[in-house]
Amino acid sequence: MKKIIYSSVGKLIFLALIAFILCGVYLTYNTYGNFSFAWQIRGKKLFAFILVAIATGFSTISFQTLTQNHFLTPSILGLDSLYVLIQTLLFFLFGGVTMLSQQSLGLFLGTISLMVIASLFLSKFMLGKSQNDLFLLLMIGLILGTLFSSGSTFLQVLMDPNEYDLLQGKLFASFGNVDSQYLLWAAAIIIGISAILFWLSTTLDVLHLGREQAINLGINLPRLQILLLVLISGLTGTATALVGPVTFLGFIVANISYQFMGTFKHRTLFVTSGLLGIILLVGGQFLVEQVFRLNTTLSVIIEFVGGVYFVGKLVYERKRHV
């Protein structure tokens, strides 16, 4: 038992050290003597990376425990398409110039609220109807995502080309242009919800054993489902409103956490996923800025790597169970 604990602690220290070094390198590399200026620009991005990493890791692991499946993430179930639909509808109704010139805290919090309410309803509907059937869950999510995408496309076709051009800037994940006025509010929401999920770790450990076992051990499953859906939706909505939709980030960090740590204790998994998210985002942004010279974007790299990893895991799991 002690060897397992020391091994887990050692792995966490190793990840924390890598994350710390990468953050230090990102902040100090090629500053050309203007560290204070670089700190103002890169520090804001680094803070956003940390917030998104925590929100994505905590929400994905909690959602996979809730659905009893490691292939599912909130993004795969159509939430990204829902975000695109909300943004398209707002631009269509109020105009792109108005939306960009009147970016306010109220609009930021309103977008998060809409995401939470809508995703809570959709997730509850899917969980209630599918009974944890992977293929049915994916099918429903795909259908809803297609419905939202079709609605967005219909509105975008009706929009003025100039308005559409302005809208595109809001529909792609942007880690290099984060609005600093939202960071403190996003931090308060993400840290608060993550603290609640961390406090619920032992309950999630029991839920991971199965629904029947959790009920037999005295857990009020319907109430826990509603609470988890609200918390997961809050994290997903905040991260998406802060930087835009990133589909596969949560899938990558969650599944690597399971394999790397070799445990299903949620406190360990939460910390591991957060550190892995920081390593992936900070390391990826460093490569984008210093190696690729901004010829590509971090979101493109994450989506490509995540898509390949998702397909590879599907093939591996299928062969393993044949």
C-alpha positions as CSV (number, residue, x, y, z in Angstrom):
1,M,0.0,0.0,0.0
2,K,2.8,2.4,0.9
3,K,4.6,1.7,-2.4
4,I,1.4,2.6,-4.3
5,I,1.0,5.8,-2.3
6,Y,4.7,6.8,-2.8
7,S,4.5,5.9,-6.4
8,S,1.4,8.1,-7.0
9,V,3.0,11.0,-5.0
10,G,6.2,10.6,-7.0
11,K,4.3,10.7,-10.3
12,L,2.4,13.9,-9.2
13,I,5.7,15.5,-8.1
14,F,7.2,14.6,-11.5
15,L,4.3,16.1,-13.4
16,A,4.3,19.2,-11.2
17,L,8.0,19.7,-11.9
18,I,7.5,19.4,-15.6
19,A,4.6,21.8,-15.5
20,F,6.6,24.3,-13.4
21,I,9.6,24.2,-15.7
22,L,7.4,24.6,-18.8
23,C,5.7,27.6,-17.3
24,G,9.0,29.1,-16.4
25,V,10.4,28.6,-19.9
26,Y,7.3,30.0,-21.5
27,L,7.5,33.1,-19.5
28,T,11.2,33.8,-19.9
29,Y,12.2,32.4,-23.3
30,N,13.1,35.1,-25.9
31,T,12.1,38.0,-23.8
32,Y,15.1,40.0,-25.1
33,G,15.5,41.9,-21.8
34,N,11.8,43.0,-21.7
35,F,10.7,40.5,-19.1
36,S,8.0,42.9,-17.6
37,F,6.4,43.4,-21.0
38,A,6.5,39.7,-21.8
39,W,5.1,38.9,-18.4
40,Q,2.1,41.2,-19.1
41,I,1.3,39.4,-22.3
42,R,2.3,35.8,-21.5
43,G,1.2,35.9,-17.9
44,K,-2.4,36.4,-19.0
45,K,-2.2,33.5,-21.4
46,L,-0.6,31.3,-18.8
47,F,-3.3,32.1,-16.3
48,A,-5.9,31.2,-18.9
49,F,-4.1,27.9,-19.7
50,I,-4.2,26.9,-16.0
51,L,-7.9,27.7,-15.7
52,V,-8.9,25.8,-18.8
53,A,-6.7,22.8,-17.8
54,I,-8.4,22.6,-14.4
55,A,-11.9,23.1,-15.8
56,T,-11.5,20.6,-18.6
57,G,-9.8,17.9,-16.5
58,F,-12.2,18.1,-13.6
59,S,-15.3,18.2,-15.8
60,T,-14.3,15.4,-18.1
61,I,-13.3,12.9,-15.4
62,S,-16.5,13.7,-13.4
63,F,-18.7,13.3,-16.5
64,Q,-17.0,10.0,-17.4
65,T,-17.6,8.7,-13.9
66,L,-21.2,9.8,-14.1
67,T,-21.8,8.1,-17.5
68,Q,-19.6,5.1,-16.6
69,N,-17.7,5.4,-19.9
70,H,-14.2,6.8,-20.7
71,F,-15.1,7.7,-24.3
72,L,-17.6,10.4,-23.4
73,T,-16.9,14.0,-22.8
74,P,-19.3,17.0,-22.5
75,S,-17.9,18.3,-25.8
76,I,-18.5,15.1,-27.7
77,L,-22.2,15.3,-26.7
78,G,-22.8,18.5,-28.8
79,L,-21.9,21.3,-26.3
80,D,-19.5,22.9,-28.7
81,S,-22.2,23.1,-31.3
82,L,-24.5,24.6,-28.7
83,Y,-21.9,27.3,-28.0
84,V,-21.6,28.0,-31.8
85,L,-25.4,28.3,-32.0
86,I,-25.6,30.7,-29.1
87,Q,-22.9,32.9,-30.5
88,T,-24.4,32.8,-34.0
89,L,-27.8,33.7,-32.7
90,L,-26.5,36.6,-30.7
91,F,-24.5,38.0,-33.7
92,F,-27.6,37.5,-35.9
93,L,-29.9,39.3,-33.6
94,F,-27.7,42.2,-32.4
95,G,-25.0,42.4,-35.1
96,G,-21.3,41.7,-35.1
97,V,-20.1,45.2,-34.5
98,T,-22.4,45.6,-31.6
99,M,-21.4,42.3,-30.1
100,L,-17.7,43.0,-30.4
101,S,-17.9,46.6,-29.2
102,Q,-20.1,45.8,-26.2
103,Q,-18.3,42.8,-24.8
104,S,-19.2,43.0,-21.2
105,L,-19.1,40.9,-18.1
106,G,-22.9,40.5,-18.2
107,L,-22.6,39.0,-21.7
108,F,-19.8,36.6,-20.6
109,L,-21.8,35.4,-17.5
110,G,-25.0,35.2,-19.6
111,T,-23.3,33.0,-22.1
112,I,-22.2,30.7,-19.3
113,S,-25.7,30.6,-17.8
114,L,-27.2,29.7,-21.2
115,M,-24.7,26.9,-21.6
116,V,-25.3,25.6,-18.1
117,I,-29.1,25.6,-18.4
118,A,-29.2,24.1,-21.9
119,S,-26.4,21.5,-21.3
120,L,-28.0,20.5,-18.0
121,F,-31.3,19.8,-19.8
122,L,-29.6,17.9,-22.7
123,S,-27.4,15.9,-20.5
124,K,-30.2,14.9,-18.2
125,F,-32.3,13.9,-21.2
126,M,-29.5,11.8,-22.6
127,L,-28.7,10.1,-19.3
128,G,-32.4,9.4,-18.7
129,K,-33.1,7.9,-22.1
130,S,-29.9,6.1,-23.0
131,Q,-29.3,4.1,-19.8
132,N,-25.5,4.5,-20.3
133,D,-25.6,2.8,-23.8
134,L,-22.4,4.2,-25.4
135,F,-23.7,4.0,-29.0
136,L,-27.1,5.5,-28.2
137,L,-25.5,8.3,-26.2
138,L,-23.1,9.1,-29.1
139,M,-26.0,8.9,-31.6
140,I,-28.2,11.3,-29.6
141,G,-25.3,13.7,-29.1
142,L,-24.4,13.5,-32.8
143,I,-28.0,14.2,-33.8
144,L,-28.3,17.2,-31.4
145,G,-24.9,18.5,-32.5
146,T,-26.0,18.2,-36.1
147,L,-29.2,20.0,-35.3
148,F,-27.4,22.9,-33.6
149,S,-24.8,23.0,-36.4
150,S,-27.6,23.1,-39.0
151,G,-29.3,26.0,-37.2
152,S,-26.0,27.9,-36.9
153,T,-25.3,27.3,-40.6
154,F,-28.8,28.5,-41.6
155,L,-28.4,31.7,-39.6
156,Q,-24.9,32.3,-41.0
157,V,-26.1,32.0,-44.5
158,L,-28.6,34.7,-43.9
159,M,-26.0,37.0,-42.3
160,D,-24.2,39.8,-44.0
161,P,-20.7,38.6,-45.2
162,N,-19.0,41.2,-43.0
163,E,-21.0,40.1,-40.0
164,Y,-20.1,36.5,-40.8
165,D,-16.4,37.4,-40.9
166,L,-16.6,39.0,-37.5
167,L,-18.4,35.9,-36.1
168,Q,-15.6,33.5,-37.2
169,G,-13.3,35.1,-34.7
170,K,-15.6,34.0,-31.9
171,L,-16.1,30.4,-33.1
172,F,-12.6,29.1,-32.9
173,A,-10.7,28.4,-29.7
174,S,-8.3,31.3,-29.1
175,F,-5.6,30.8,-26.4
176,G,-3.5,33.7,-27.7
177,N,-6.1,36.4,-27.3
178,V,-7.8,36.0,-24.0
179,D,-9.7,39.0,-22.6
180,S,-8.1,39.7,-19.2
181,Q,-11.3,41.3,-17.8
182,Y,-12.9,37.9,-17.6
183,L,-10.1,36.0,-16.0
184,L,-10.8,36.8,-12.4
185,W,-14.5,35.9,-12.8
186,A,-13.7,32.7,-14.7
187,A,-11.1,31.8,-12.0
188,A,-13.7,32.3,-9.2
189,I,-16.2,30.1,-11.0
190,I,-13.7,27.4,-12.0
191,I,-11.9,27.2,-8.6
192,G,-15.1,27.2,-6.7
193,I,-16.7,24.4,-8.7
194,S,-13.5,22.4,-8.8
195,A,-13.2,22.7,-5.0
196,I,-16.7,21.2,-4.7
197,L,-15.9,18.3,-7.0
198,F,-12.7,17.7,-5.1
199,W,-14.7,17.6,-1.9
200,L,-17.1,15.0,-3.6
201,S,-14.1,12.8,-4.6
202,T,-14.9,10.0,-2.2
203,T,-18.5,10.0,-3.4
204,L,-17.3,9.8,-7.0
205,D,-15.0,6.9,-6.0
206,V,-18.1,5.0,-4.9
207,L,-20.1,6.0,-8.0
208,H,-17.3,4.6,-10.1
209,L,-18.1,1.1,-8.7
210,G,-21.5,1.2,-10.4
211,R,-24.9,2.7,-10.0
212,E,-26.3,-0.3,-8.1
213,Q,-23.4,-0.4,-5.7
214,A,-23.6,3.4,-5.1
215,I,-27.3,3.1,-4.3
216,N,-26.7,0.2,-2.0
217,L,-24.1,2.1,-0.1
218,G,-26.5,4.9,0.6
219,I,-25.9,7.5,-2.1
220,N,-28.9,9.5,-3.3
221,L,-28.2,8.9,-7.0
222,P,-30.8,11.2,-8.6
223,R,-29.7,14.2,-6.4
224,L,-26.0,13.4,-7.1
225,Q,-26.7,13.3,-10.8
226,I,-28.4,16.7,-10.8
227,L,-25.6,18.2,-8.7
228,L,-22.8,16.8,-10.9
229,L,-24.5,17.9,-14.1
230,V,-24.8,21.5,-12.8
231,L,-21.1,21.5,-11.8
232,I,-19.9,19.9,-15.0
233,S,-22.0,22.2,-17.1
234,G,-20.6,25.2,-15.2
235,L,-17.0,24.2,-15.8
236,T,-17.6,23.4,-19.5
237,G,-19.5,26.6,-20.1
238,T,-16.9,28.8,-18.4
239,A,-13.9,27.2,-20.2
240,T,-15.8,27.4,-23.6
241,A,-16.8,31.0,-23.0
242,L,-13.3,31.9,-22.0
243,V,-11.3,30.5,-24.9
244,G,-13.8,28.9,-27.3
245,P,-14.6,25.2,-28.0
246,V,-11.9,22.6,-27.7
247,T,-13.3,19.2,-28.3
248,F,-10.6,16.7,-27.4
249,L,-8.6,18.3,-24.7
250,G,-10.6,16.7,-21.9
251,F,-10.6,13.3,-23.5
252,I,-6.8,13.4,-23.8
253,V,-5.9,14.5,-20.3
254,A,-8.6,12.2,-18.6
255,N,-7.6,9.0,-20.4
256,I,-3.8,9.7,-20.0
257,S,-4.5,10.3,-16.3
258,Y,-6.1,6.8,-15.9
259,Q,-3.3,5.1,-17.7
260,F,-0.4,7.0,-16.1
261,M,-1.6,6.8,-12.5
262,G,-3.2,3.4,-12.6
263,T,-5.8,4.3,-10.1
264,F,-9.4,5.5,-10.1
265,K,-9.2,7.6,-6.9
266,H,-10.7,10.9,-8.1
267,R,-8.5,13.2,-5.9
268,T,-5.4,11.8,-7.6
269,L,-7.0,11.9,-11.0
270,F,-8.2,15.5,-10.7
271,V,-4.7,16.7,-9.8
272,T,-3.1,14.6,-12.5
273,S,-5.5,15.8,-15.2
274,G,-5.0,19.4,-14.2
275,L,-1.2,19.1,-14.4
276,L,-1.3,17.2,-17.7
277,G,-3.6,19.9,-19.1
278,I,-1.1,22.6,-18.1
279,I,1.7,20.7,-19.7
280,L,-0.2,20.1,-22.9
281,L,-1.4,23.7,-23.2
282,V,1.7,25.5,-22.2
283,G,4.0,23.2,-24.1
284,G,1.8,23.3,-27.1
285,Q,1.6,27.1,-27.1
286,F,5.4,27.3,-26.7
287,L,5.8,25.2,-29.8
288,V,3.2,27.3,-31.7
289,E,5.0,30.6,-30.9
290,Q,8.6,29.7,-30.8
291,V,9.0,26.7,-33.2
292,F,6.1,27.1,-35.7
293,R,6.3,30.9,-35.6
294,L,2.5,31.2,-35.3
295,N,1.9,29.4,-38.6
296,T,-0.6,27.2,-36.9
297,T,-2.8,27.4,-33.8
298,L,-2.8,25.4,-30.5
299,S,-6.5,24.4,-31.0
300,V,-5.7,22.8,-34.4
301,I,-2.9,20.8,-32.8
302,I,-5.0,19.6,-29.9
303,E,-7.9,18.6,-32.2
304,F,-5.6,16.7,-34.5
305,V,-3.8,14.8,-31.8
306,G,-7.0,14.2,-29.9
307,G,-8.8,12.9,-32.9
308,V,-6.0,10.4,-33.7
309,Y,-5.9,9.4,-30.0
310,F,-9.6,8.9,-29.9
311,V,-9.7,6.6,-33.0
312,G,-6.6,4.7,-31.7
313,K,-8.3,4.1,-28.4
314,L,-11.4,2.9,-30.0
315,V,-9.4,0.4,-32.1
316,Y,-7.4,-0.8,-29.2
317,E,-10.4,-1.3,-26.9
318,R,-12.2,-3.2,-29.7
319,K,-9.2,-5.6,-30.2
320,R,-8.8,-6.1,-26.5
321,H,-12.4,-7.2,-26.1
322,V,-12.5,-9.5,-29.1
